[in-house]
Structures are given as structure tokens and as C-alpha cells.
């Protein structure tokens, strides 16, 4: 389930709802705030449909909008399930306005427990009209732990937690404090496992206001499909004109009928010669090909807070037709039987990841084709052998038999069924720094019961010079970037294993 949060621009910064949304959309007529207009709302519905959203979430102050009933009817007519956020502290006032709507429309309620007035008449009325989810916005801030022991057990099935952003790059609690509060909560509710609201994302302050996280960009190139392809190869690229043609040419060499797969290249706002290179050479490809230019309002530098690889992959998926999604990086060289192997392996497994071997600078400069490479002399092992160790153990014992196996999920060459990708919620949209968007996907896939398979066959990673690396080819800089995104990962999952595994990145002393 994915939920789209609709709000007006003038919601104050301290409002707890600020931290409680899946897609942060602002509506402003320049410097002055203005009400949301019907035309704008229809554009939101269009984006939501393209993004495979199934639910719309309206905040409490939506009840004040003169056109709210029209918005509600439009959303329901378009097939969305609709939920309304109400705060427990203002419930009596809100219920007076919402009761008519709750009787007339099939609405769900998310009640923010900023207090615990469960003896209030209006509070008791909620469940009579609509399915209710109870939401704790942080734990220590609420003097209700002991009172929670008295709630009906049926509440616990619909009790969720979130730890919102407060402003000035601060969250209500640090990750260590969140873990401590969860431990305290479990003393009062030992059978309860704190979990975030499904389909929602915590507001990320470092996500720039010009980030189009649900883009409706049309393709620049879209070649004809004679048949529906079985596999969609989705490749994001940014300023990688040096390597992208080699990646595409090796997909052209596939042994299978080339119409059985398509390639979707998403150019993440490149400022180099990528666009000219693709426009000049795309006609040499016999497979169905899509080229999408995902524009940027502002340029970026490698390693900054304008990272959009996950968003670029999401955009590619919107144009994909295959039942299998194969995510591939723009500097990967695949063997001639890459597609053939995927078609065979996906008869047995859900999530497939290939072995990645890194080519030396010399091998990359002299590179001709996959078949000419010699792993013993043309490859090196980076990152202290982290991946080499994983490959050895996964090949020997099986990927899913490893401890915390989900943490190795990486999109350099990862494939899975499209319906499973959509089920777990696509790539999270708030990863604005390098790293963790694929780890997050791996955790959600594990939770969904997917079976993982490591395929011990190489794809080759072309060598990047320092200026082309997100982390300057430096282990230290990579850890600094991962520290930025580890928090996004943890606040959105509240997973105790995630905290345990990545505690070193969540620590303030790193």
C-alpha cells in the first residue's frame, strides 16, 4: 500500500503532521500562501495514479477547505481509498466537522495520539464510523505508557509509531533514544512490536524543494514494441557518457530474441554528452529502447544531497512493460547470456543478484568485450573485501542462509518480479544522499517473504575515476555518506535488526 499525503502549504513547521507523509507536496502562489485549487488537485491525482498510489491521506486542516468535499468525491471516483488524519487532542472539535463525512463516505481514520482521551465520547465514536489506526508520534513525549496497558487488545493490531522531524535538522529523538523508548514501551506492552505506518515516509528536511519525486516526464526516445517484453532492464545514469554505450552494446549482444526484453535508460539530468551520444547511437540497438531525460533545476556534484538514483529507477519502472524488472547500473558489462539466465532463474527465485567484479583502470581503458576479460589479471577487490567475502559465503551457503542477508541487496545488477516491487512500495523517495535505498528495498522484500538467490556469475564494473565516484573512491567518504542515509533508513523502518546492524553509522560519535 502506498499513501499520498495531501496538505496545504501553510501547515506550521511545528505541526506533528510535518513528519508524517509519503509524498511531500507544497502548494504556493509565490510568496503568499493560497488554498489548493481544483486544477492542482487533479494534477496530484494524475501523479498518484502514475505512481501506483492506492490511498490518499488528508490532514486535519483539510476539513477547513471550502472544496474539501469535492476533493474527497474526486479521489473516491478515481478509485483511491481515502484516510483522514485527526489528532486526539482536537478530536472533539474535528469530529463535529467530520461526522457528516464519515457517515456519507467510506473513510479511514488515522488518529494521532498526542494525548489519551479514550473515555471521550467523540473518541469512542471513531470506530463506529470508520476503520481507525492509532499513531504514537514519539513515545517519551506522551505520558500515556501506563494508560496504554488499559487499551483493548484489538488496538494493538492497529497501533503504529513514528518519530517526526521537528525542524532545524532535528528529529524528536535520536536513533539511540528511539531504541531506548521502544524498550520502555515493551515493558508496558510486551506483546507489542513497534512498527511504522505501512506505505508512509518520514519527512526528510534535506530533500530539496525542487526534487520532483513523482515525475511524469515523457520519453525522448520510445521505439516500437512488437510484443510485450518479458524483462525490463532499467538503467539510471548520471554524467556517465564514458561508459553507458559499452553497457548498452553488451545488451545488444544477448543470445535471446532481442524483442523479449526492453531497455529503459533514465538520464538523471546529465550535463555531459550523454544525451547527444544516445541520440546519435540508439538506432544501432535492436531491442526495444526507451530514453528518458529526467531534468534538474540545479546541477549537482557527486556525493551531495541531490542524489536521485532511486527516483530515476522509479521513473523507469513507470514506463516498463516487463513482468520482471532488472535494475542495472550504467557502468556494468553483462555476459551474452545475461537475459537468458534471468529468464531461467526467475522460474525459481524472486530476487536475484549477480556477482560484481571490479575492473582495473588499465583493463577499463583497454576494454573491448566481456569475453576478452580475465578476472585473475583484470580485476581488483575494493572496500576491504566486503563484497568478496559476501560472494564467497553466499556461493557456499546460499544468500538467504546468511545472517541479516537482506543488507546485501544492491542494485548494480538486481532483478525481481514487477508485482513484488510494487507490493513492497518501490524505492523510497526520501533518499537524497548516496546509499541505503537498495538496502531498504532488501529489508522490505525480506519482510514480504521473497526468496533471495545469489548468482555467482560475474558482471564487470568499469573503473571510475575519483571525480566520477559518489564517495571519491574513498572508504572514509563512503562511510560519511552512508551515515546521512542510515538515519533515513532507520526512522522509516524502526527495525531492531536494522539498528543493530548499522548502529555504528547511527552513532553520534562516528
Secondary structure, 3 states (H helix, E strand, C coil): CCEEEECCCCCCCCCHHHHCECCCCCCEECCEECCCCHHHHHHHHHHHHHCCCCEEEECHHHHHCCCHHHHHHHHHHCCCEEEEEEEHHHHHHHHHHHHHHHHHCCEEEEEECCCCCCCCHHHHHHHHHCCEEEEEECCCCCCCHHHHCCCCHHHHCCEEEECCEEECCEECCCHHHHHHHHHHHHHHCCCCCCCCCCCCECCCCCCCCCCCCCCCCCCCEECCCCCCCCEEEEEEECCCHHHHHHHHHHHHCCCCCHHHEEEEEEECCCCCCHHHHHHHHHHHCCCEEEEEECCCCCCCCCCCCCCCHHHHHHHHHHCCCCCEEEEECCCEECCCCHHHHHHHHCCCCCEEEEEEEEECHHHHHCCCCHHHCCHHHHEECCHHHHHHHHHHHHHHHCHHHCCCHHHHCCCCEEEEEHHHHHHCCCCCCCCCCCCCHHHHHHHHHHHCCCCEEEEEEEEEECCCCHHHCCCCCCHHHHHHHHHHHHHHHHHHHCCHHHHHHCHHHHCCCC
